[in-house]
Amino acid sequence: MLTIVLSDYEKMAGRHYREIMNIALEDLNEEKPPTYVVMTHWAQYRHLCAARNMVSTAMALKEVYLLSPEYSICLDGDGHPFTVPSSDVPNGGSVVETVAGGTFAYFYKEGRCRGCGQTGRSKIGVCKPAAMRPPIEGRVGRGSA
């Protein structure tokens, strides 16, 4: 098991990234609502496919894996730290620490039935240190014999 120790500033950047990405996923789900809500750890979702005469059909779910941008931890006028993407540091801002881009990964699942076009997407994603959780590649959900 890989153990990763994050500084307080890295944890702050990770929480900020998770909040921003959860809002973005909520907005996506409002703009383009999925037919079904799926969990982030599922590989498939079974549904009754209208194109196949209401036969139970598996919809393959693909992982959407997004890496965090570079973050800067700055101090406000009272000396309290706040997190901003490095590209948005205010002029004259006091940067305490920089958290490298790609430190955190945010992922969720989504898929579409090839037959009827119904969709599934996670309601909320998961944010973890990218070194702890690389992206899933290839076929998922298949046990090894």
QUIFENVEN-V67263 format. One line per field, one symbol per residue. ss: DSSP state (H for helix, E for strand, L for the rest). phi: phi as a letter, one per 40 degrees, with the letter a starting at -180 (. if undefined). burial: + if it has 24 or more other C-alpha atoms within 12 Angstrom, else -. A space follows every 50 residues. Layout:
ss=???
phi=???
burial=???
This chain:
ss=LLLLLLLHHHHHHHHHHHHHHHHHHHHHHHHLLLLEEELLLLLEEEEEEH HHLLEEEEEELEEEEEELLLEEEEELLLLLEEEEEHHHLLLLLEEEEEEL LLLEEEEEEEEELLLLLLEEEELLLEEEELLLLLLLLLLLLLLLL
phi=.cbbbbcccccccccccdcccccccccccccbcccbcbcccccabcaccc cbfgccbcbcbbcbbbccccbbcbbcccgccabaddcbccdgccccabbc cgcbbbaabaabcccbgcbbaccabbbadcccbcccbgcbgbccc
burial=--------++++++++++--++--+---+----+++++++-++++++--- -------+++++++++++++++++-------+++++--------+-+++- -++++++++++++----+++++++++++++--+------------
